[in-house]
Amino acid sequence: MNFVYNLNVNIEEVYEALAGFLDRHGKRLWRLHVTGAEVRITLEDNEGNVTPIRAIIDNTSGFVVNVHTYQEITTDRGHTILKAIGEKGPLHLQPVSLPYATKEGLQPKRYQAHLIGTTYVYDFPDLFAKAAHNIWVDYKTKNPGVTIPKDILTSKELAMDENRQMEAVDRVPGNNSCGMVAWLLVIKTPEFPTGRRVVVIANDITYKIGSFGPAEDEYFYRATQYARALGVPRIYLSANSGARIGLAEEVMNLFTPAWNVPGQPEKGVNYLYLTPEAELKLREKGGQSVRTQEIEEDGEIRHKITDIIGLQDGLGVECLKGSGLIAGETSRAYDDIFTITLVTARSVGIGAYLVRLGQRAVQVEGQPIILTGAPALNKVLGREVYTSNLQLGGTQIMYKNGVSHLTAGSDLDGATHILKWLSYVPEHRDGPLPTISPRDSWDRDIDYVPPKGPYDPRWFIEGKRDDVSSEWLSGFFDENSFQETLSGWAQTVVVGRARLGGIPMGIIAVETRTIERIVPADPANAASFEQRIMEAGQVWYPNSAHKTAQAIFDFNREQLPLIIFANWRGFSGGQQDMYDEVLKYGSKIVDGLSSYKQPIFVYIVPNGELRGGAWVVLDPSINPAHMHMYADIDARAGVLEPEGIVEIKMRKDKLVSLMERTDPTYATLKKSSKDQTLSAEERAAATSELSKRESDLMPTYKQIALLYADLHDRAGRMEAKGCAKPVQWKNARRHFHWAVRAQLAISAAAAKLTTVSPQLSLEDAKRRVFEQIPQVAHDDDRAVAEALEKFDMSDLVAQQMSAHVTGQLMALVQSHRKAGLAGLVGVVHALTDEEKAALAVALQSSGPPSYS
């Protein structure tokens, strides 16, 4: 684009105009596959000075836009060259007449990937760098003093060495030998400004349409093992066509069919065979491509084909075997490290299972997760039922059923979601939590108070603006730190991650409003229809119980402390719910909590309640080493609600007795109705008045009964029975900030002891930790946290390790005395002279040997 007329603008205005142009038309240009542009503008100032400017815009990957501006200058020899303005671009000091570069080698593959709707595999490192840069820019707007690092991301491709082990190497893009590529990325983030390591594994959909063959399976397996060995997060970029299928091409043009009736093909085929000449040609190609049986028929020697093996690997069952290999490795990786998947193109068969086995998934809109394609299903069904793969596995299916945790509008949005998710996760397995210094102080009140009626639980989590005054009402967690996941599935429960005073935590909260769940009609069943099911708030249904359990399992593997804002009346136990396995998923909540390794806080929110089975599955006795129960002073808890208790335990006869005891008028009328000294007319009148009095008082006494039952459900009784500690909502942020820090410090210190002494129980380890700070009250969370965070554990760890090794040696000698002594003799030979001398002194001081 060349502007003919001179423009009276400055370079800053040119930049602003270009940025606006890209914002307005960037997506349209990308859809038209315009990846580069050159704009020539002649600037003229008020004095008539002319400056020719060229702006070169490049966007080969689709998301990373590079803009370089140059000024045209004339050299002493009269040549016109380009001089960079600002950062030096690739055309700096090059002549204006330099020919345009021809299409690079990767451009056809890049174009092929773009047609499918995904990013070319070797552009993903730049994509993650762009996502990280955007996160830094957002962070800088809230923290102006921060400097954005220049080298935000560095990458090394992973390649298998001669021992089939992964090593990080510098390699030119596009040299992959199979349809799988992996990198070791070092990404600088606000939580880890010096960089955190991440292993990224991606399908190359331009290589055999991204199918999984034996080579791809082994590469994926080794790369995942590499991530597990480092203990770092593993990101899988899914864009595939499932397990590879194929036929032996070398046999295709050599076999001959043997007809059931010679000369009549329409009668069918009996078997396939090779003529001696064809068999010889096949043998010359090397290997055992087929297995044959030599027969003679019609006077002709034939090699009847019994099995086709194929010279090429990756035609059938070996691909399925490899799929099983990587499925098992992905399942183990989920238990071992942080795993997450970005569905950046179609994910089919084993690709879909890898998405689910990694559990955490971000699905890009328009990219399906399917087991079998729509055309194949239509053939099985014998009619055109499904119109596209998105109908089977688009976000309207997978986001609603909990397979996809988040959705993204583009690959860049998906990468941004993943990096934000990683901001809550330790740098490596068993590493410290990524705590940051928040702008939102831990030492403040919580402005928003959950009301008695229905409300959005996200309001007390992250805060909201007042509907009347537009004043900001702060929530429990740090402002703008909440990231919700699984929000499309089981919406009566809200789960996500947020920060409390900079400390990342897992969150489970309860929806109090009635939610409509839509079950779509099945296109394969003409009799089915769309169902709209209303689900009440504060009740665990099968899907919401499953969601709760799934979140607990995820948080545990992310090594996050967990807070559950409890407000459940119980489980839904209707016939359909029982059939839909509400018992199974409710039990999974207990399974998740009982195996949790980090601190868990259960807090009954203001005006909330916890009843019956809902309390049972959250009681701290499930995991006493890590669970703690709290309740607001306005919270309630009990087996049944007051209405239920009154119906069973305070029926009409007890209410009548209560009237007689507390209402003098009623007592007098009842006495008069039975007084034999009165006439029959007087007793009848008294009885009539008694009945009327009872009717008048009954509503009031039912209120008394409800109040009496309600007094049993309050926080004071929970505390008296040792079931929960009272915490006022207004100060809950302060209390839980120090409670979390204290429990994390205790757990970290105890873990150091149990690591060097595995036989030491967690309770004993905590007891030893508290012995080191005798001056601190154990129930003072702030004092405990501050003391342990400053305490040097090295001496205590060394003592514990010494005691453990000593105990192990003594146990070995006592259990296998002869072998143990032989081992000790071997150890003595390896000692230094000083150590031998010290051992001799110890032996002499131990007294004469015992011969008993």
C-alpha positions in Angstrom: 0.0 0.0 0.0 1.5 3.3 -1.1 0.2 6.7 -0.1 0.7 9.0 -3.1 0.2 12.3 -1.2 2.5 13.5 1.6 0.9 13.4 5.1 1.4 16.0 7.7 1.6 13.5 10.7 4.3 12.3 13.0 5.6 8.7 13.5 3.6 8.2 16.7 0.4 8.9 14.8 1.4 6.4 12.2 1.9 3.7 14.8 -1.5 4.5 16.3 -3.1 4.3 12.9 -1.5 1.0 12.1 -2.5 -0.4 15.5 -6.1 0.7 15.0 -6.1 -0.8 11.5 -4.9 -4.2 12.8 -7.5 -4.2 15.6 -10.3 -3.5 13.2 -9.3 -5.7 10.2 -6.7 -8.2 11.6 -9.1 -11.1 11.9 -10.6 -10.5 8.5 -7.2 -10.3 6.8 -6.3 -13.6 8.6 -9.4 -15.3 7.3 -8.4 -14.1 3.8 -4.9 -15.6 4.4 -3.1 -12.3 4.2 0.0 -12.8 6.3 2.1 -9.8 5.3 1.8 -6.2 4.2 4.0 -3.2 3.4 2.8 0.3 3.8 4.8 3.3 2.4 4.0 6.8 3.7 5.8 10.1 3.0 5.7 12.3 6.1 5.9 16.1 5.7 6.4 18.5 8.6 5.3 22.1 8.8 8.6 23.3 7.4 8.3 21.1 4.3 10.8 18.5 5.3 9.9 15.1 3.7 10.6 11.7 5.3 9.6 8.5 3.4 8.6 5.7 5.8 8.0 2.0 5.2 6.1 -0.2 7.7 6.5 -4.0 7.2 3.8 -6.0 8.9 4.2 -9.7 9.3 1.8 -12.2 10.8 2.7 -15.7 9.6 1.4 -17.6 12.6 -1.9 -15.8 12.9 -1.5 -14.4 16.4 2.0 -12.9 16.7 2.0 -9.6 14.7 5.5 -8.1 14.0 5.7 -4.5 12.8 9.0 -3.0 11.7 9.3 0.6 10.5 12.1 1.9 8.4 13.1 5.3 7.0 14.3 5.5 3.4 17.7 7.3 3.3 20.1 7.9 0.5 23.7 6.9 1.0 26.8 8.9 -0.2 26.9 6.7 -3.3 23.3 7.6 -4.2 21.7 4.3 -3.2 18.4 4.3 -1.3 18.4 2.0 1.7 16.1 1.3 4.7 17.2 2.3 8.2 15.2 0.9 11.1 13.3 3.2 13.4 13.4 1.8 16.9 14.1 -1.9 17.1 16.2 -3.2 14.2 14.2 -5.3 11.8 15.4 -7.9 9.2 15.6 -5.2 6.4 17.8 -2.8 8.4 20.4 -1.2 6.0 19.1 -3.3 3.1 18.5 -1.6 -0.3 15.0 -0.5 -1.1 15.1 -2.6 -4.3 15.8 -5.8 -2.4 13.6 -8.6 -3.9 10.9 -9.9 -1.7 11.7 -13.2 -0.1 10.3 -16.3 -1.7 8.0 -18.6 0.2 9.8 -20.3 3.0 9.9 -24.1 3.3 7.4 -24.2 6.2 4.8 -22.0 4.6 2.9 -24.8 2.8 2.7 -26.8 6.0 1.6 -23.6 7.9 -1.1 -23.0 5.3 -2.2 -26.6 5.5 -2.6 -26.3 9.3 -4.5 -23.0 9.0 -7.0 -24.6 6.6 -7.7 -27.1 9.3 -8.3 -24.3 11.7 -5.2 -24.7 14.0 -1.8 -23.1 14.4 1.2 -24.8 12.7 3.0 -26.9 15.3 6.3 -25.0 15.2 4.5 -21.7 15.7 3.3 -22.7 19.2 6.4 -21.5 21.1 5.8 -18.0 19.7 2.2 -18.3 20.5 2.9 -19.1 24.2 5.5 -16.2 24.2 2.7 -13.9 22.9 0.3 -15.2 25.6 3.0 -14.7 28.3 3.7 -11.2 27.0 0.0 -10.3 27.2 -0.2 -11.5 30.8 2.8 -9.3 31.7 1.2 -6.3 30.0 -1.9 -6.9 32.1 0.1 -7.3 35.2 2.1 -4.1 34.5 -1.1 -2.1 34.3 -1.9 -3.1 37.9 1.7 -2.8 39.0 3.3 0.1 37.2 6.7 -0.4 38.7 7.1 -3.8 37.1 9.5 -4.3 34.2 8.5 -6.7 31.5 11.4 -9.1 30.7 12.7 -9.2 27.1 13.4 -12.9 26.8 10.0 -14.0 28.1 10.2 -17.5 26.6 13.1 -19.7 25.5 12.5 -23.1 24.0 14.5 -26.2 23.2 13.1 -29.0 21.1 13.1 -32.5 22.6 14.7 -35.3 20.5 15.4 -38.9 21.2 19.1 -39.9 21.5 20.7 -43.2 20.6 19.4 -44.7 23.9 15.8 -43.6 23.1 15.9 -41.0 25.8 14.8 -37.4 25.5 17.3 -34.6 25.4 16.7 -30.9 24.9 18.4 -29.7 21.7 18.4 -26.6 19.4 17.0 -27.7 16.1 15.7 -25.9 13.0 11.9 -26.0 12.8 10.4 -28.6 10.5 12.9 -31.3 11.0 10.6 -33.6 12.9 10.8 -37.3 11.8 7.3 -38.2 13.0 4.0 -36.5 13.6 4.8 -35.4 17.2 6.9 -32.5 18.5 7.8 -31.5 22.0 9.7 -28.7 23.7 11.1 -27.8 27.0 9.9 -24.2 27.5 11.3 -21.8 30.1 8.6 -19.2 30.6 9.0 -16.0 32.7 5.8 -15.2 34.4 4.9 -12.6 37.1 4.9 -15.5 39.7 8.2 -16.8 38.4 10.1 -13.8 36.9 13.3 -15.9 36.5 11.4 -18.5 34.6 9.5 -21.8 35.1 10.0 -25.0 33.1 7.2 -26.6 31.1 7.1 -29.5 28.8 4.9 -29.0 25.7 3.9 -32.0 23.5 2.0 -31.3 20.2 0.7 -33.2 17.3 1.9 -32.2 13.9 -1.4 -32.4 11.9 0.5 -31.8 8.7 2.3 -35.1 9.1 0.0 -37.9 8.0 -3.0 -35.9 9.3 -1.8 -36.1 12.8 -2.4 -39.8 13.3 -0.8 -41.8 16.0 1.6 -44.5 14.8 4.3 -46.4 16.7 6.9 -43.6 16.3 4.4 -41.0 17.6 3.4 -43.1 20.5 6.9 -43.7 21.6 7.8 -40.1 21.2 4.8 -39.0 23.3 5.6 -41.7 25.9 9.2 -40.6 26.3 8.3 -36.9 26.4 5.8 -37.5 29.1 8.3 -39.5 31.1 10.8 -36.7 30.7 8.2 -34.2 32.2 7.6 -36.6 35.1 11.3 -37.1 35.7 11.7 -33.3 36.0 8.4 -33.0 38.0 7.3 -30.1 35.8 3.9 -29.4 34.2 3.1 -31.1 30.9 1.0 -29.4 28.3 -0.5 -31.4 25.4 -1.6 -29.6 22.3 -4.1 -32.0 20.7 -4.7 -31.9 16.9 -5.0 -35.4 15.5 -7.0 -38.1 13.7 -6.7 -41.0 16.1 -4.7 -44.2 15.6 -3.1 -44.6 12.2 -4.6 -47.0 9.7 -3.0 -48.4 6.5 -2.6 -51.3 4.0 0.5 -52.9 2.7 1.1 -51.0 -0.5 3.8 -53.4 -1.7 1.4 -56.2 -2.0 -1.5 -54.2 -3.5 -0.4 -54.6 -7.1 0.9 -58.1 -6.9 -1.8 -60.4 -5.5 -4.3 -62.3 -7.6 -7.8 -63.2 -6.6 -8.9 -66.9 -6.9 -12.6 -66.9 -7.9 -15.2 -69.3 -6.6 -16.0 -70.2 -10.1 -13.1 -69.6 -12.5 -13.9 -67.0 -15.1 -17.0 -65.7 -13.2 -16.0 -62.9 -10.8 -19.6 -62.2 -10.0 -19.8 -65.5 -8.1 -17.4 -64.2 -5.5 -13.8 -64.6 -4.4 -12.3 -67.7 -2.6 -8.9 -66.5 -1.5 -6.0 -64.2 -2.6 -2.7 -65.6 -3.8 0.7 -64.7 -5.3 2.0 -66.2 -8.5 5.6 -67.5 -8.2 6.8 -64.4 -10.2 4.9 -62.0 -7.8 6.2 -63.9 -4.8 9.7 -63.5 -6.0 9.3 -59.8 -6.6 7.9 -59.4 -3.1 10.8 -61.4 -1.6 13.3 -59.2 -3.4 11.9 -56.1 -1.5 13.2 -57.7 1.7 11.4 -58.5 5.0 8.4 -60.7 5.5 5.6 -58.8 4.0 3.2 -61.8 3.8 2.8 -65.3 5.0 1.8 -67.7 2.4 0.9 -71.4 1.9 2.2 -73.0 -1.3 -0.6 -74.9 -3.0 -1.2 -76.3 -6.5 -4.5 -75.7 -8.2 -5.5 -76.2 -11.8 -1.9 -77.3 -12.5 -0.6 -74.0 -11.3 1.7 -73.3 -8.3 0.2 -70.7 -6.1 1.3 -69.0 -2.9 -2.0 -68.6 -1.0 -1.9 -65.5 1.3 -2.8 -66.4 4.9 -1.5 -63.2 6.6 -0.4 -59.8 5.4 2.3 -58.3 7.7 3.5 -55.4 5.6 7.0 -53.9 5.3 5.9 -50.6 6.9 5.3 -50.3 10.6 2.0 -48.7 11.7 -0.8 -50.3 9.7 -3.0 -51.7 12.4 -2.8 -53.3 15.9 0.7 -52.0 16.6 -0.8 -48.5 16.6 -3.5 -49.6 19.1 -0.8 -51.1 21.3 1.0 -47.8 21.3 -2.2 -46.0 22.1 -2.6 -48.1 25.2 1.0 -47.3 26.1 0.5 -43.5 26.0 -3.0 -43.8 27.6 -1.4 -45.5 30.7 1.4 -43.0 30.8 -1.0 -40.1 30.7 -3.0 -41.5 33.5 0.1 -41.9 35.6 1.2 -38.4 34.7 -2.1 -36.9 36.0 -1.3 -38.5 39.4 2.3 -37.4 39.4 2.5 -33.9 37.8 0.3 -31.1 36.5 -1.2 -32.1 33.1 -3.4 -30.0 30.9 -4.6 -30.2 27.3 -5.4 -27.6 24.7 -7.7 -29.0 22.0 -6.5 -26.9 19.1 -8.0 -29.0 16.3 -10.0 -32.2 16.0 -9.2 -34.9 18.6 -10.2 -38.3 17.5 -10.1 -41.8 19.2 -7.0 -42.1 21.3 -6.6 -38.3 21.0 -10.0 -37.8 22.7 -9.0 -40.3 25.4 -5.7 -38.4 26.0 -7.7 -35.2 26.5 -9.8 -36.9 29.2 -7.0 -38.8 30.8 -5.1 -35.6 31.3 -8.3 -34.4 33.0 -7.8 -30.6 32.6 -8.8 -29.5 29.2 -9.2 -26.2 27.3 -11.3 -26.6 24.1 -11.0 -24.1 21.3 -14.4 -23.3 19.8 -15.1 -25.2 16.6 -12.7 -28.0 17.4 -14.4 -31.3 18.3 -13.5 -34.1 20.7 -14.9 -37.3 19.2 -14.4 -41.1 19.2 -15.8 -41.7 15.7 -16.4 -39.2 12.9 -19.9 -38.2 11.8 -19.6 -39.9 8.3 -18.6 -43.2 9.8 -21.5 -43.1 12.4 -23.9 -42.3 9.6 -22.8 -45.4 7.7 -23.3 -47.6 10.8 -26.7 -46.1 11.4 -27.6 -46.4 7.8 -28.9 -42.9 7.4 -27.7 -39.3 7.6 -28.1 -38.5 11.3 -25.2 -36.3 12.1 -24.3 -33.3 10.0 -20.8 -32.6 11.5 -18.3 -33.7 14.1 -19.1 -30.6 16.2 -22.6 -32.1 16.7 -20.9 -35.0 18.4 -18.1 -33.3 20.4 -18.2 -29.5 20.1 -18.1 -27.3 23.1 -21.9 -27.4 23.4 -21.4 -31.1 24.4 -18.0 -31.3 26.0 -18.1 -28.1 28.0 -21.6 -29.0 29.3 -20.6 -32.5 30.4 -17.3 -31.5 32.2 -14.8 -33.0 29.8 -13.6 -29.5 28.8 -12.9 -27.3 31.8 -12.6 -24.1 29.8 -13.4 -22.9 26.3 -11.4 -20.5 24.2 -12.1 -18.4 21.1 -8.7 -19.0 19.6 -5.4 -20.8 20.1 -4.0 -17.7 21.7 -6.9 -17.4 24.1 -6.4 -21.1 25.0 -2.7 -20.6 25.6 -3.5 -17.6 27.8 -6.0 -19.7 29.8 -3.3 -22.4 30.4 -0.7 -19.9 31.6 -3.2 -18.3 34.0 -4.0 -21.7 35.3 -0.3 -22.5 35.7 0.0 -19.3 37.8 -1.7 -21.1 40.7 0.5 -24.3 40.4 4.0 -24.9 42.0 6.9 -24.6 39.6 7.6 -28.3 40.1 6.3 -31.3 42.0 6.4 -30.7 45.8 7.6 -27.1 45.2 6.5 -24.1 47.2 3.2 -22.4 46.2 3.6 -19.5 43.8 2.7 -16.8 46.3 2.8 -13.1 45.1 2.5 -9.8 46.9 -1.1 -8.7 46.3 -2.4 -5.2 46.0 -5.4 -6.4 47.9 -4.3 -6.6 51.6 -5.1 -9.6 53.7 -5.9 -7.2 56.6 -9.3 -6.0 55.6 -13.0 -6.6 56.1 -15.2 -8.5 53.7 -17.8 -6.0 52.4 -20.2 -8.4 50.7 -22.3 -10.5 53.0 -24.2 -13.5 51.6 -28.0 -12.8 52.2 -30.7 -15.2 53.3 -32.3 -15.4 49.8 -30.8 -16.7 46.6 -27.6 -15.0 45.3 -24.7 -15.7 43.0 -21.9 -17.4 45.1 -19.3 -15.7 42.8 -20.2 -12.4 44.5 -18.8 -13.4 47.9 -15.8 -15.1 46.2 -14.6 -12.2 44.2 -16.8 -9.2 45.2 -19.4 -7.2 43.2 -20.6 -3.7 42.7 -23.6 -2.6 44.7 -26.8 -2.5 42.6 -27.9 0.8 44.0 -24.8 2.9 44.9 -22.4 1.2 42.4 -19.9 1.0 45.3 -17.4 -1.9 45.1 -18.2 -4.6 47.7 -15.0 -6.7 48.2 -15.2 -10.5 48.4 -13.4 -13.1 50.3 -10.4 -13.5 47.9 -8.0 -11.0 46.3 -9.6 -8.8 43.7 -9.4 -10.1 40.1 -7.7 -13.4 41.2 -10.6 -15.8 40.7 -10.5 -18.2 37.7 -13.6 -20.4 37.5 -13.4 -23.8 35.7 -16.0 -26.4 34.8 -18.7 -23.6 34.8 -20.6 -25.2 32.0 -21.3 -28.5 33.9 -23.3 -29.1 37.0 -23.9 -25.4 37.7 -25.3 -25.9 41.2 -21.7 -26.1 42.3 -19.0 -23.5 41.5 -15.3 -24.5 41.5 -12.1 -22.6 40.6 -8.9 -21.1 41.9 -8.2 -17.8 43.5 -5.7 -16.1 45.9 -6.0 -15.2 49.5 -3.4 -12.6 50.4 -1.4 -13.8 47.4 -1.6 -17.5 48.4 -3.3 -19.7 45.7 -6.2 -21.9 46.8 -8.8 -24.2 45.4 -12.4 -23.2 45.9 -15.7 -25.1 46.0 -18.8 -23.0 46.6 -22.6 -23.7 46.4 -25.2 -22.1 44.0 -28.2 -21.0 46.0 -30.4 -20.2 43.0 -32.5 -22.8 41.0 -30.6 -23.7 37.8 -32.0 -25.0 34.6 -30.2 -28.0 33.1 -30.8 -28.7 29.4 -30.4 -32.3 28.1 -30.2 -32.2 24.3 -32.2 -34.6 22.1 -30.3 -37.5 20.6 -30.3 -37.2 16.8 -29.9 -41.0 16.5 -33.1 -41.5 18.4 -36.1 -40.1 16.6 -38.3 -40.5 19.7 -36.0 -38.4 22.0 -36.6 -34.8 22.8 -34.9 -31.9 24.6 -35.4 -32.0 28.3 -35.2 -29.0 30.6 -34.6 -30.1 34.2 -34.8 -27.6 37.1 -32.2 -28.2 39.8 -32.6 -26.5 43.2 -29.7 -24.7 44.9 -28.0 -26.0 48.1 -28.6 -29.6 47.0 -26.1 -32.2 45.7 -27.3 -33.9 42.5 -25.4 -36.7 40.9 -23.7 -34.3 38.4 -22.8 -31.7 41.0 -21.5 -34.3 43.4 -19.3 -35.7 40.6 -18.1 -32.2 39.9 -17.2 -31.6 43.5 -15.3 -34.8 43.7 -13.5 -34.1 40.4 -12.4 -30.7 41.6 -11.1 -32.1 44.9 -9.0 -34.7 42.9 -7.7 -31.9 40.6 -6.8 -29.5 43.5 -5.0 -32.3 45.4 -2.8 -33.1 42.4 -2.1 -29.4 41.9 -1.0 -29.4 45.6 -3.3 -26.5 46.5 -4.9 -25.8 49.9 -8.6 -26.1 49.6 -11.5 -24.1 51.0 -15.1 -25.4 50.8 -17.8 -22.8 51.3 -20.4 -25.2 52.6 -24.1 -24.5 52.2 -25.8 -27.8 51.4 -29.1 -29.0 52.7 -28.2 -32.6 51.6 -28.2 -34.9 48.7 -31.1 -35.3 46.2 -32.4 -38.9 46.8 -35.2 -39.2 44.3 -35.6 -42.3 42.1 -33.9 -40.8 39.1 -31.1 -39.4 41.2 -30.5 -42.8 42.8 -30.5 -44.4 39.3 -28.0 -41.7 38.2 -25.6 -42.9 40.9 -25.8 -40.1 43.4 -24.5 -42.5 46.1 -21.4 -43.3 43.9 -20.5 -39.7 43.3 -21.2 -38.6 46.9 -18.8 -41.4 48.0 -16.2 -40.0 45.7 -16.2 -36.8 47.6 -15.1 -38.7 50.7 -12.5 -40.6 48.6 -11.1 -37.3 47.4 -11.0 -35.7 50.9 -9.6 -38.7 52.7 -6.6 -38.8 50.3 -6.0 -35.1 50.3 -2.4 -34.1 51.2 -2.8 -30.3 51.7 -4.8 -28.3 54.2 -8.6 -28.3 53.8 -10.9 -25.7 55.3 -14.7 -26.3 55.4 -16.5 -23.0 56.2 -20.3 -22.8 56.6 -21.1 -19.4 55.2 -23.3 -16.7 56.8 -27.0 -17.7 56.5 -25.8 -21.0 55.1 -26.5 -24.5 56.4 -25.0 -28.0 56.4 -27.4 -30.9 56.9 -27.5 -34.6 57.1 -25.4 -36.5 54.5 -23.8 -33.2 53.3 -22.1 -32.8 56.7 -21.1 -36.4 56.8 -19.1 -36.2 53.5 -17.3 -33.0 54.7 -16.7 -33.8 58.4 -13.0 -33.3 59.4 -12.8 -36.8 60.9 -12.5 -38.1 57.2 -9.0 -36.7 57.2 -8.2 -35.3 60.6 -4.6 -34.6 59.7 -5.5 -32.0 57.1 -9.2 -31.0 57.5 -10.6 -28.1 59.7 -14.2 -27.1 60.1 -15.5 -23.6 60.7 -18.9 -21.9 60.8 -20.1 -18.3 60.7 -22.1 -17.2 63.7 -25.2 -17.0 61.5 -24.7 -20.4 60.0 -26.7 -23.5 60.9 -26.0 -27.3 60.9 -27.8 -30.4 62.0 -29.2 -33.7 61.0 -32.5 -32.2 59.8 -33.9 -28.7 59.3 -35.9 -27.3 62.2 -39.2 -28.1 60.4 -38.3 -31.7 60.1 -37.1 -32.0 63.7 -40.4 -30.4 65.0 -42.5 -32.7 62.9 -40.9 -35.7 64.5 -39.9 -34.6 68.0 -42.4 -31.8 68.9 -45.7 -33.0 67.7 -49.1 -31.5 68.8 -49.2 -33.2 72.2 -45.9 -31.7 73.2 -47.0 -28.3 72.0 -50.2 -28.5 74.0 -48.2 -29.4 77.1 -46.0 -26.4 76.4 -49.0 -24.2 76.2 -50.4 -25.5 79.5 -47.0 -24.8 81.1 -46.3 -21.4 79.7 -49.8 -19.8 79.1 -51.8 -19.2 82.4 -55.1 -18.6 80.5 -54.8 -21.9 78.7 -53.9 -23.7 81.9 -56.9 -22.2 83.7 -59.3 -23.1 80.9 -58.0 -26.7 80.8 -58.4 -27.0 84.5 -62.0 -25.6 84.3 -62.9 -28.0 81.5 -62.1 -30.9 83.8 -63.4 -29.4 87.1 -66.2 -31.7 88.3 -67.4 -29.0 90.8 -68.6 -26.9 87.9 -71.9 -27.6 86.1 -71.9 -29.3 82.7 -72.7 -26.1 81.0 -69.7 -24.3 82.6 -67.4 -27.2 81.7 -68.7 -27.2 78.1 -68.1 -23.4 77.8 -64.6 -23.8 79.2 -63.9 -26.6 76.7 -65.1 -24.4 73.9 -62.9 -21.6 75.0 -60.0 -24.0 75.5 -60.3 -25.2 71.9 -60.4 -21.6 70.6 -57.4 -20.7 72.7 -55.5 -23.6 71.4 -56.2 -22.7 67.8 -55.2 -19.1 68.4 -51.9 -20.1 70.1 -50.9 -23.0 67.9 -49.1 -20.8 65.2 -47.2 -19.0 67.9 -46.1 -22.2 69.6 -45.1 -23.7 66.3 -42.8 -20.7 65.9 -41.5 -21.4 69.5 -40.9 -25.0 68.5 -39.0 -24.0 65.4 -36.9 -21.5 67.3 -36.2 -24.1 70.0 -35.0 -26.6 67.3 -33.1 -23.9 65.5 -31.1 -23.0 68.7 -29.7 -26.6 68.5 -28.2 -25.8 65.1 -26.1 -22.8 65.9 -22.4 -22.2 65.9 -22.2 -22.2 69.7 -23.3 -25.8 69.9 -21.0 -26.8 67.1 -18.1 -25.4 69.0 -19.2 -26.9 72.3 -19.4 -30.4 70.7 -15.9 -29.9 69.1 -17.4 -30.1 65.6 -16.6 -26.6 64.2 -15.0 -23.3 65.3 -16.9 -20.1 65.0 -15.5 -17.4 62.6 -17.3 -14.2 61.9 -17.6 -13.5 58.1 -16.4 -9.9 58.4 -13.0 -11.1 59.7 -12.9 -14.4 57.9 -10.3 -13.2 55.4 -7.9 -12.3 58.1 -8.5 -15.5 60.0 -8.1 -17.8 57.0 -5.1 -16.0 55.6 -3.1 -16.9 58.7 -4.8 -20.3 59.1 -3.6 -21.2 55.6 -0.1 -19.9 56.2 0.1 -21.8 59.5 -1.1 -25.1 58.1 1.2 -24.8 55.0 4.2 -24.0 57.3 3.4 -27.0 59.5 2.8 -29.3 56.5 6.0 -28.2 54.8 8.1 -28.7 58.0 6.5 -32.1 58.7 7.1 -33.2 55.1 10.8 -32.5 55.4 10.9 -34.9 58.3 8.8 -37.6 56.8 10.9 -37.4 53.6 14.1 -38.3 55.4 12.3 -40.7 57.7 9.4 -42.4 55.9 8.5 -44.5 58.9 7.7 -41.4 60.9 4.0 -40.7 61.0 2.6 -37.4 60.1 1.2 -36.8 63.6 4.6 -37.5 65.1 6.3 -35.3 62.6 4.0 -32.4 63.5 4.6 -33.0 67.2 8.4 -32.8 66.6 7.9 -29.6 64.7 5.9 -28.0 67.5 8.5 -29.0 70.0 10.9 -26.6 68.2 8.6 -23.6 69.0 7.6 -24.2 72.6 7.0 -20.5 73.2 4.2 -20.4 70.6 0.6 -21.3 71.4 -0.5 -24.0 68.9 -3.9 -22.4 68.3 -2.4 -19.0 67.4 -2.2 -19.3 63.7 -0.3 -16.1 63.1 2.3 -16.8 65.7 2.8 -20.4 64.4 3.1 -19.2 60.8 5.6 -16.5 61.6 7.7 -18.7 63.8 7.9 -21.7 61.4 8.4 -19.5 58.3 11.6 -18.2 60.0 12.7 -21.5 61.6 15.7 -23.2 60.1 14.9 -26.9 59.8 18.3 -28.1 58.7 19.5 -29.3 62.1 16.3 -31.0 62.9 16.2 -32.7 59.5 19.8 -33.9 60.0 19.0 -35.3 63.4 15.9 -37.1 62.1 17.9 -38.6 59.2 20.6 -39.8 61.5 18.1 -41.4 63.8 16.3 -43.0 60.9 19.6 -44.4 59.4 20.7 -45.7 62.8 17.4 -47.3 63.4 17.4 -49.0 60.0 20.9 -50.3 60.6 20.0 -51.7 64.0 16.9 -53.3 62.6 18.8 -54.9 59.7 21.5 -56.4 62.1 18.8 -57.7 64.5 16.7 -59.3 61.8 19.6 -60.8 59.8 22.4 -60.8 62.3 25.0 -62.7 60.3 24.4 -60.9 57.1 24.1 -57.6 58.9 27.5 -58.1 60.6 29.1 -59.0 57.3 27.7 -55.8 55.8 29.1 -53.8 58.8 32.6 -55.3 58.1 32.3 -54.2 54.5 31.4 -50.7 55.7 34.4 -50.6 58.1 36.8 -51.3 55.2 35.4 -48.2 53.4 35.9 -45.9 56.4 38.7 -43.3 56.7 41.4 -43.7 59.3 39.7 -41.0 61.5 36.4 -42.8 61.2 37.9 -46.1 62.1 39.6 -44.6 65.1 36.3 -43.1 66.3 34.6 -46.5 65.8 37.3 -48.3 67.8 36.8 -45.9 70.7 33.0 -46.5 70.6 33.5 -50.2 70.6 35.9 -50.1 73.6 33.5 -47.9 75.6 30.5 -50.2 74.9 31.9 -52.8 77.3 32.8 -56.6 76.9 30.7 -58.6 74.4 27.7 -60.5 75.6 27.7 -64.3 75.1 24.1 -64.9 76.1 
